[in-house]
Amino acid sequence: MEKWVDEMVPMADKVIGQDMHIVTATRNAVDVRKWVAGKLAPHQYGDQPTGVTIHNQTNVMVISEEKQRELQEIRRRLLEAGQ
């Protein structure tokens, strides 16, 4: 893998001014080396995190029907008091 990484810049520099089909083939070869390096050593060659982390969390509370009616009544009274 280190050998492939070391080959990338010289490969890209070597095709400057060459025909487009040679440039395209070289670009593909460099891209494959980058992809393999990123998969085999993601901490060293992989994409860096963007700094945005999303955590999804769902909380579920199970209550009895009696407790639910009690809470609904408290909510109703608070809403009426606020108006």
C-alpha positions in Angstrom: 0.0 0.0 0.0 2.8 2.4 0.9 4.3 1.7 -2.6 1.1 2.7 -4.3 0.8 5.9 -2.3 4.4 6.8 -3.2 3.6 6.2 -6.9 0.7 8.5 -7.1 2.3 12.0 -7.5 5.0 10.8 -10.0 2.3 9.0 -12.0 0.2 12.2 -12.2 3.2 14.4 -13.0 4.4 12.0 -15.7 1.3 12.5 -17.9 1.3 16.3 -18.0 0.9 17.3 -21.6 0.0 13.7 -22.8 -3.0 12.7 -24.8 -6.3 12.7 -23.0 -6.7 8.9 -23.1 -3.3 8.5 -21.3 -4.3 11.2 -18.7 -7.7 9.5 -18.1 -6.1 6.0 -17.7 -3.6 7.5 -15.2 -6.3 9.3 -13.3 -8.2 6.0 -13.0 -5.1 4.2 -11.7 -4.4 7.0 -9.1 -8.1 6.9 -8.0 -8.0 3.1 -7.5 -4.8 3.5 -5.4 -6.4 6.2 -3.3 -9.6 4.2 -2.8 -7.7 1.0 -1.8 -5.4 3.0 0.6 -8.5 4.7 2.1 -10.2 1.3 2.7 -7.1 -0.6 4.0 -5.9 2.3 6.3 -8.8 4.6 6.8 -7.2 6.5 9.8 -4.2 7.3 7.7 -5.5 7.7 4.1 -9.3 7.8 4.5 -11.6 10.8 4.3 -11.3 13.1 7.3 -14.5 13.6 9.4 -16.3 16.8 8.8 -16.7 17.6 12.5 -20.4 17.1 12.3 -21.7 14.2 14.4 -25.4 13.3 14.4 -26.8 11.1 17.2 -30.4 9.9 16.9 -32.0 8.9 20.2 -35.6 7.8 20.8 -37.0 7.6 24.3 -40.2 5.7 25.0 -42.1 5.8 28.2 -44.9 3.3 29.0 -47.6 4.6 31.3 -50.9 3.3 32.4 -54.2 4.6 31.0 -55.0 6.1 34.4 -51.7 8.0 34.5 -52.2 9.2 30.9 -55.7 10.6 31.8 -54.2 12.3 34.8 -51.4 13.9 32.7 -54.0 15.0 30.1 -56.1 16.6 32.8 -53.1 18.5 34.2 -52.2 19.6 30.7 -55.8 20.8 30.0 -55.8 22.8 33.3 -52.4 24.4 32.5 -53.6 25.4 29.0 -56.8 26.9 30.4 -54.8 28.8 33.0 -52.5 30.2 30.4 -55.3 31.7 28.2 
